[in-house]
Amino acid sequence: MEFSKERAELVTHLKVHGISEKVGRAMLKVPRHLFVPSVQVSAAYVDTPLNIGYGQTISAPHMVAIMCDLLDLQEGHKVLEVGTGSGYNAAVIAELVGSTGTVYSTERIPELASSSKNNLKAAGYHNVDVFLSDGSIGLPEHAPYDRICVTASAPSIPGPLVEQLGSGGRMVIPIGDAFQSLYIVIKENDGNVVTKEWGSVAFVPLIGEYGFHSKQKPYRRH
């Protein structure tokens, strides 16, 4: 397989971050070079974020792996991803939820929504649906979700995403502007919502009704 050696070396490197074997196996299967601009192909398996145009980036592989581990993705899960970008993160999630699972992904930039669909098709993923929409309000028509993965930093946790998280569900989301932290949001079976701070991160801002420049009141962290 093309770049198989580089991909294996990357996954070996990710073990220093405590990545699970399950997530490592998934990342071994995803051809990251198909999800980066052609001028960036030589850096596809370097553990760093890469510019994909329009002021957006593809996250560093270690960050993708950490978020997938924190989500505890299982076969058959229905997942909402906010911020498709190039489609790489969605492809890794798709590997983890398997053929019985589904990934619904939102992207606000038309060019990226279009190119990510092409990237996912070229890589052979058929269980990812990409929507051109404001991800900060989620996709209520397909809710509830077992898991929600937000790949851009919000000012605080958007209420609609909490509402669309199913009972027993889990969301991972970066919060903040100049200083950001990654949060795990868990909706318990009784409907109670608890949040846990994981640590410092750096993401592009979430733009939308419940993102930055929002006039709406977002959900408050507990």
Sequence and secondary structure as in RCSB ss.txt:
>XXXX:A:sequence
MEFSKERAELVTHLKVHGISEKVGRAMLKVPRHLFVPSVQVSAAYVDTPLNIGYGQTISAPHMVAIMCDLLDLQE
GHKVLEVGTGSGYNAAVIAELVGSTGTVYSTERIPELASSSKNNLKAAGYHNVDVFLSDGSIGLPEHAPYDRICV
TASAPSIPGPLVEQLGSGGRMVIPIGDAFQSLYIVIKENDGNVVTKEWGSVAFVPLIGEYGFHSKQKPYRRH
>XXXX:A:secstr
 TTHHHHHHHHHHHGGGT  HHHHHHHHHS GGGGS GGGGGGTTSSS EEEETTEEE  HHHHHHHHHHHT  T
T EEEEE  TTSHHHHHHHHHH TT EEEEEESSHHHHHHHHHHHHHTT  SEEEEES GGG  GGG  EEEEEE
 SBBSS  HHHHHHEEEEEEEEEEEESSSEEEEEEEE TTS EEEEEEEEE   B BSTTSBT  S      
